Amino acid sequence: MNPELGRLLLDLLGRPYRLAMGLHALELRDWLIVTGDHAAEVAEKRRLFEAGADIRRLLPEGVEAAAETAALVEAHLAAHAPGVQMDATIADPLTRAGLAVQEDLCLLLASPEGYRLVGAFVAFPSRWSLEEKIGRPMPAIHAPVPGLEAAIGGPVRLFFERLQADRPVWRVNWSLSDDPVLHQPSSAFRRTATEVTAADAGRQLWLRVERQTLRRLPETGLVLFTILTFVEPLASLARDRRLAGLLADRLGELPEPMLAYKNLLTRRPAITTWLRAAAVA
């Protein structure tokens, strides 16, 4: 398992489940991460882009912020990952930035309805699409998540209002998928009823974890949201009994609406049985 992913999982799973933003202060030197999968993931981004996949959208009100984003990404890479070069032949700033890093990039602009998604380069969505989300405010984007608006809608709005350019944050979330592919662009993508068994859950499912960061762009004032996606076979938790036990605990705490949203309602007993066995193996 990627060491960074292991650290993220310990932070994520080490606390009882509750709907919360789960924010941590972020040092700007740690803003973007280059893992051993960088070359492969950037190549996949480029393949998707050149194949015409709907992974880049930019509304007029996000153009200046896209240029600012590209400049920040370039400066960060030069300072902290000098082996990673941006492709100077790509004229469009958002595409140039999106094809240089593993992270997906989203630009959010304040509006009376909440912060709106006005630009994005998202090659690795987790069962959502830019066509569905571009131009929409955060409450509408998050509407499919059961209970989220009621539980933390107010704190989310307050956070966005108060976010400062010199105080970025990071957070983590997780899901379990029956397909390891990174590019999952719609809510219907591979949402199967495949039976998961207690004996084979480790080989049938993948743990999908997103490391997300939020920072306010100092010049344009928009919020830049980045998403770094890790995909790991659930079987890898058999090598870490602590993580296996923690994930079983968190699964046991999920309410039914959240289980249904995560496509785990009927699968939880088998997955939990597998995890408990791995935790004591």
Secondary structure, 3 states (H helix, E strand, C coil): CCHHHHHHHHHHHCCCCCCCCCCEECCHHHCCCCCCCHHHHHHHHHHHHHCCCCCEEECHHHHHHHHHHHHHHHHHHHHHCCCCCCCCCCCCHHHHHHCCCCCEEEEEECCCCCCEEEEEECCCCECCCHHHHCCCEHHHHCCCCCCHHHHHHHHHHHHHHHCCCCCCEEEEEEEEECCCCCCECCCCCCCCCCCCCCCCHHHHCEEEEEEEEEEECCCCCCEEEEEEEEEEEHHHHHHCHHHHHHHHHHHHHCCHHHHHHCCCCCCHHHHHHHHHHHHHC
